[in-house]
């Protein structure tokens, strides 16, 4: 059995309900009730490790503890039948909350039916010999979005791609009548598969664990305050639109580096969700900012109504950025450039030179500026240089004029040849003429339609053209009716680099 993947802390690979504030700084408590009598921390740890070495269902040997919540434990295990590592979520042996147990069993049955690539995959579920429900899931390697956000805000394109995958995962879950209710960066996992990054949404509908950032008392609201919808903060009945609001908060944080609302206490944060106006995102294109604000509307009837529609709108924002939209990196220098200032000045005044200190000179020779250069008028050397350059430019124009006259008229064929050479030279230097990687796309299902950056190219097996050297990651999507879309994000480094092997397409 291979060793644990390096660089992946075992308490962060699967969500255990612990927030980033709990890991790295002070976190406001969401409950004021006294703690219920419980065993000491050492006794709880003994309870968790007691299952290590045991087998579940005769095939899953528990090897380690990944993390624990108020009512469940996540273990790393070895599947002895197919020889692979898995994660097992198991209800604690001392759990007696019947409501939690019934909800856990119901969610096990539903989440095992979810097949979207961005939803954590459930292999099997059942009960142990002592009646404890369990769920066997894929073991993820990578980092949570919460860990990624600790490094700062994300690039707009990367944030949109993560949000779209999460929205597509939510869309399938909502169709099965499951909504998350506690969507947050800790529950979004970025898994590394080869050279690609795949988003995984964790813990659908299983929001019964008790920790310091959740409100879980009977008859009260629960959730993580920074990502709770207004109706959730008000204790109203929830539907799938609460997840859309939460994902809007997450997208806002990915862009801005902070959630839209935060305060010193959980109740103050929740009050802001209900009453305060959402701050306009400052580090996003206008199209992306519009979608974020649509997802964060207080009135859920005016909010984006489905996760599928949210994924579609986010996809349009991605397309807008790829066609040269005003992403935040482009908007940092949104004012006119020096060259534009020179051009507009020349056009508006009708002059061919910039007037500086009462003197004239060639526009291509003088530095562009919005005011006179200090000391220029007093510097005789500078005036001499400027005059000399102007005379040189006039001399060159005169020489070219008389040279053309002396050479006489040329044949149309010669002119056409020179024109063609000029055009071809310009084309060769055009930045749009990028080298193309002709990648072979093969899927386990023939006839799948292949799209590159949302543009159809061919049906598998076939070759697609992917630009090389543009500094962008390109989305390759395979579609076929009756099958789940297969998505690969790829940034080829050379024209000869092969496309990484694609995962098999699975039936809906």
N, C-alpha and C positions, 0 to 999 in steps of 0.2 A: 504494500500500500504506500502510495507516494506521500511525501511530507506535505504539511499545510502550505498553501501558497505564501510566499514571503511578502512582507509588506502589508498584509491584510490583518489588522487587529481582529481577533475573534469576536469581540463584543460589538463590532461595527459592520460585519458582513451581512447580517440580517437584523432588521429593526427589532429592538427590545423595548421600545417605548421611551428611551432616554433621549432627551432633547439636547441640542447643541449647548444651550445655556447650562445644563447640568454637567456637561462634560468640560466646558471651558470657562465657566464664569457663573456669576450669580443668576439664579432664575427665580422669578416670582412664584410664590406658592399659589395654587389655584383653589385651595380649600382651607378653611379655618377650623374644621372640626378636629377634635383630638384624634390621634392615631389609634386604630383598633389594636387590641392586645394581639401580639404576635410573638413568634419565636425570635430569638436573637439572630444577628446576621450570621454568626458561625453555624447556628443550627440550620438556617435556611441554606447555607452553602453545602452543608452535609446532605441536606435533602436533595439538592440538585445533583450533587456528584454521586449520590447513591445509585443512580440509574446507569452510570458509566460502566461499561463492560457487559451490560445486559443485552438481550436480543429481543426485538419486537417483531411479531408476526413470523418468527422463525428465520428471518433473513437479514434484518437490519441490526447490526451490532453497534451500539452506542460507544463512541470513542472519546468524545469531549463535549464540554458545555460551551456553546457559542454565546448565549445570553439568556436573561430571564426577565420576566415581567411579573405583574402582581398575581396572575393566575395561570401563567404558562411558562414553559421553559423551551428554548430552542437548542437542540443538540446537533452535533456533527456525528454522522454514522456512516458505516460501511455496508453497502448492499452486497451481500455475499453471493447473490445469484448472478448479477450482471457485472459485479466487480467495479463499482464506482462509488464515489463519495456522494452523500446526500445530506440534506438538512431535515430534521424531524422536529415539528412543533408538537409538544405534548403538554396536556393539562397537568398541573401540579397535583400530586397525590392528596394534598390536604385541601383542595378546592371543594367547597360544598355549595357554591352559588348555583342553584338549579337554573336560574334564568340565563346565566352565562353559559352553562353546559349545554342547554338546549339551543342557544344561539350559535355556539361553537359547532355543534353537530350540523345545524342547518347550513352554516356557511361552508363547512367542509364539503357538503354535497354540491353546493353551487359553484364554489371556486374550482373544484376539480373539473368542471365543464368548460372553464375559460381556456381558450386556446390562443389568444393573441400573443405574438412574440414578445410584446412589451409587458406582459403579465407574468409574474413568477409562476413557473410551471409546477403543478401538483401531480405527482405520480400515483399516489395511493392515499387512502385514508381508512380509518377503522377505529377499533377500540382494543386496548390491551386486555390481558386476562383479568386485571382488577377493575375493568370498566372505565379506564381513562381514555378519552378520545385523543387521537393523534393524526397528524398530517405529514406525509412525506413529500418534500419539495426538492427542487434542484438547489445545489449548493453554489452560491454566487461568489465570484472573485472580482474585485474592483473596489469602488468606494461609493458611499452614499452621496447624494446631492448635498446634504448638510456638510459633509467633510469637504466637498469641492468648494462650497460657498465660503468656507473659512479662509480660503485663499484670496477671496475678493470676488467682485462681480464677473459675470461671464460675457464673452463676446456675444453680440446680438444674434448672430447666425446660430451659434452653438446653443444659446438659450431657447431660440425658437424651435430648433430641431428636438431638443429634449421635451419641450412643452407639447409638440405635436405627437411624439410617440406616447407620452403620458395620456394625452387626450384620446388617442385611438384606443389605448388600453381601457380607459374609463368608458368609452362608448360601448365596447362589447359587454363590459360588466353591467352597465345600465340596462342594456337590452335583456339581461337575465334577471333584472329586478334587484341588482345588488348595487349599492352606492357606498362609498368608502367611509365617509363621515369623519375621518381623521387624516386627510391627506396633508402631508407636510414634507419638507426636504428629507427628513430621516426615513420616510417611507418610499422614496424614489431612489433607486439604486442604479449606478452607471457601471455596467459590466463590460469588461474588456474581452472581446472574442476575436482572437487573431489581431488584425490591425484595425478592427472596427469597434465602435462603442455602441452598446445596446442598452436602452433604458428599460428598467424593470420596476413595475409598481408592486408594492408589497402590502400584505395584510388587508385585503378587501373585507370590509364589514366586520372585522374582528377588533372592535374598539373597546373591549371590556376590561383590558388590563389597567391596573391602578399604578400611576406614577405621579411624580410631583407636578406635572404640568397638565394634568387632565382633571376635569370635573366629572366625577363618576358616581356621586351620591344618588340614591334613588329619587326619582322625580326631578332631578336637576339636569342641566345641560352637560355635555362632555365634549372634549375636543382640545386642540392646542390653540390658545387665544390668538396668536398672531395670524392664524390661517382659518379662523372660524367665520362662517357667513353670518350676516345680520340676523337671519331667522334662527340660526343655531344659537347665537348669543341671547336671543329672546326666549329660548326654550320652546319654540314652535315645532310642530311636526315637520320632519325633513323629507326631501325628495332628492333626486339626482342632481338638481341644480345647486345644491350646497357644495358638491365636488367641483363644479365649474368655478364658483367663487374662490374656493381654496386654491385651485390651480392658477387662477388669475393672480392671487397673492404670491404664489411661488414664482410665476413668470416675472412679476414686478420685482421681486427680490433678486432674481437672477440678473436682471438688467441694472438695477440701482444699487445692489449690494446690501439692501435692507428691506424688510417687509413694509407694506404701505402704512401699517399702523403698529405702534409699539408705545407702551407707557410703563410707569413704575410698577403698577399692579395689574394682575390679570383682568380684574373688573374694569379698570380704566381703559385697558386695551379693547375689551369687548364693547365698551360704550362708544369708542371711536368707530368701530366697525358699524355700529348702528346709526350714529349721528354725524360723524365727521366726513368732510368731503375728501375724496381720494386725491392725493397729490399727483399732478400730471408727471408721468415719467420724463426725465430730462435726458436720459442717455439711450434713447431709442428713436427710430424713424417715426414719422407721423403716423404711418399706417399701423405699425406695431403698437404705438401708444394708444391709438384708437381702439384696437382690439382688446388691449389690457383693460381699458376703462369700461368697455362694453361688458366684459366678464365680471367687473367689480361693481356693477350697479346694485344699489341697496334693494330695490324692488325686484324680486326674482322673476316676476312676470315680464320685466323689461330687460332682463339679463339675456345673454346668449343662452338659448333654450336647450341645446343638446351638446354633448361632448363631440359628436361627429361634426357638427357645425363649427365648433371651436377649432377642431383639427383642420377643417377646410380653410377657415380664415387665417390660421397660423401658416398654413401652406402657401396662401396667397402672399403673405408678408415675406416668406422665404423667397418666393419668385420675384417679388419686387426688389429685394436686396440684390439678388443675382443679376438683375438687369440694370444695376447701377443706382439703386435707390439711395436716399440720404440716410445711410446708417450712421450710428453715432461717431464712428471713426471718420466718416466723410464730413460730418457736420462740425467737427472741432474748429475748422477754419472756414466758416460759412461765408465770411465777408469776401468782397472782390479782391483778387490777387493784385500784385503790383502791376503786372502786365495789363490787367483789365482796367486799372485806374489810368494808365498811360493811354490806352486805346480810347476810353470814353472821353478823356480830356481832349485828345486830339480831334475827335469827331465833333464834340460839342462846340469847340472854339473855331473849328475850320482850319486850324493850323497844322502843319506837318512837323512841327518841332515843339518841344516843351520850353516854355518861357521861364527862365530862372534868373532872378536878379537883373532883369532887363536884357539878358543876352539870349541868343538862340543857338541851338545846336541840333545835331541829329538825334532822333528818338532812339536809335539803336545803339548810340554811343554813350548816352548819359544815364545814370542810375535813376530809376523811377522813384518818386517820392511825393508826398502830399504837401510839401512846403519847401522853401529855399534851403539849400545846403549852407550851413554856417560857414562864413569866411570865404565863400566862393567869389562874391563880387569883388572882394579886396585882394584876391590872389591873382596877380598878373600872369603867373605861370599857368594857372588853370584856364584863364581866358585864352591864352595863346594856344594851348593844347586843343581846346574846344574849337577854335577857329580853324586850326590846321586840319582837324578831323572833318570838319564841314567841307573845306576846300577839297580834301581828298575824295570825299563821297561824290562831289560835283564832277571832279575829274573822271572818276570811274564811269559815271553815267554818260558823260560826253564821249569817252573812248568807246563804250559799248555801242552808242548810237552811230558814230562814224564807221565803226568796224562792220556793223550790219549793212550799212549802205555800200561800203567798198566791196563786200563779199558778193553782192548781187543776189538776185532771186534764186531760190533753190527749188528743185522739183518737189512736187507733192509727195513723191515716194520717199525722198530724204526726210521731209518734214514728218511724215507718218512714222518713219523708222525711229527718229529721235523722240517723237511723242510716245511711241510704244515703249522705248527704253526708259523714258522718264516715268511712265505709268507703272512699269514693272518694278522699277526701283522703289517707287513709293509703296507699292503693294508689299514688297519684301520687308520694308521697315515698319509696316503697320502692326500695332500691338494685337490686332484681332487675328493675325495670321499665326496662331499658336500651333505647335506640333501636337499631333493627335495620337493617343494610345488606342490602338485597335484591339480591344479586349474581347476575348471569346467568352460568351455567357452561356452556360449550360445549366439546366435545371433537371430535376428528376421527373418533371412533367413536361412533355414536349408541347410546343405551341403557346408557351406563356409569353405574353406581351411584355417587352422590355422598354422601360422609360428611363431616360437620363435627364435629371433635373426637370422632371415632369413633362418631358417631350418624348413622344413615342419614336422608337428607332427601328425595332424589328421583333420577330418572334423566335423564340429559342428552338434549337441551338443557333446562335448567330453572333456576329461581331458588332460591337458598338464603338462609337468614337467618343473618347473622353479627353478633354483638353489637358495638356501637360504644361506646367510652368505658370499657371495663372494664380497660384497661391490659394486656391479654393478647394474645399472638399465637395465632391459631387455625389448626388444621391442616385443610385441605380435601383430601380424598383421593378420587380417581376410580378405581373398580375395574370390571373386566370380565373375564370368564373368557377365558383365552387371551392376555391382554395384561398388560404390566407396569404395576403400580399407578403412578398419577400423583399426586404429592404437592406441594402448595403451602402454605407457611406464610405467613399474611397477617394484618396488623393494620390494619384499615381506620380511617382518621382521620375519616371522615364517612359519613353514610348515602348520600351520592350518589357516593362514590368507586367507580369500576368495578374489578372484579377484574382483576388483571394477566393478560395473555394466557398461556394454558397451553401447555406444550410438547405435541407430538403423542404420543399413546399408541402404543407399539410392541409388536408381537407377541412372545410368548415364543419 
